[in-house]
Structures are given as structure tokens and as C-alpha cells.
Amino acid sequence: MAKLINLNRARKQRARDAKRDKSAENAVDHGLSKAEKRLMATRNTRAQKMLDQHKHEDDHDA
């Protein structure tokens, strides 16, 4: 006896696979990986803190 296949489920799975493949291509072409984004955010935060620590505050009323 042949294995039964739910055609609706197979169609949806094929569409999900195609979408996943396209998003992977777009991520390679246009984006950064999650780890790279996290690293960039950490570096930006550290740089901003360092700049804030070296900020001079003027007591002059302008």
C-alpha cells in the first residue's frame, strides 16, 4: 500500500522551504549574522560610554 501524502501540507512545506532559502540568500547578500550584529552593538555601546566619560560639562550660562 502506498504512503498517503497530505497535499496541502506538502505544498505549505515546499513554500516554507523556498522562503527559508530566499531569506538565507538575502542574509548573505545584505545583512550581518546575529553574532555580528550583537558584536557591533556591544562595540557601539562601549564606544558611547567612553565618549560620555570624557565629555566636558561647561558651567557657563550661555
C-alpha positions in Angstrom: 0.0 0.0 0.0 1.3 3.4 -0.9 2.1 6.0 1.7 -0.6 8.7 2.0 0.5 12.3 1.5 -1.4 15.3 2.6 -1.0 17.5 -0.5 -1.9 20.7 1.4 0.8 20.0 4.0 3.3 19.2 1.3 2.5 22.4 -0.6 2.9 24.5 2.5 6.2 22.8 3.4 7.5 23.4 -0.1 6.6 27.1 0.3 8.3 27.4 3.7 11.4 25.8 2.3 11.5 28.2 -0.6 11.0 31.2 1.7 13.8 29.9 4.1 16.2 29.5 1.1 15.4 33.0 -0.2 15.9 34.6 3.2 19.2 32.8 3.6 20.4 34.2 0.2 19.2 37.7 1.3 21.0 37.5 4.6 24.2 36.6 2.8 23.8 39.4 0.3 22.5 42.2 2.5 22.9 41.5 6.2 25.0 40.6 9.1 24.7 37.4 11.1 23.1 37.6 14.6 26.5 37.3 16.3 28.0 40.1 14.1 25.0 42.4 15.0 25.5 41.6 18.7 29.2 42.3 18.4 28.6 45.6 16.6 26.0 46.7 19.2 28.5 45.9 22.1 31.3 47.8 20.4 29.0 50.8 19.8 27.8 50.8 23.4 31.4 50.7 24.8 32.5 53.5 22.5 29.5 55.6 23.5 30.3 55.0 27.2 33.9 56.0 26.7 32.9 59.2 24.9 30.4 60.1 27.6 33.1 59.6 30.3 35.4 62.1 28.5 32.6 64.7 28.0 33.3 68.1 29.4 30.4 69.9 31.0 30.5 73.7 30.9 29.3 75.7 33.9 28.8 78.8 31.8 25.4 80.2 31.4 25.0 80.9 27.7 
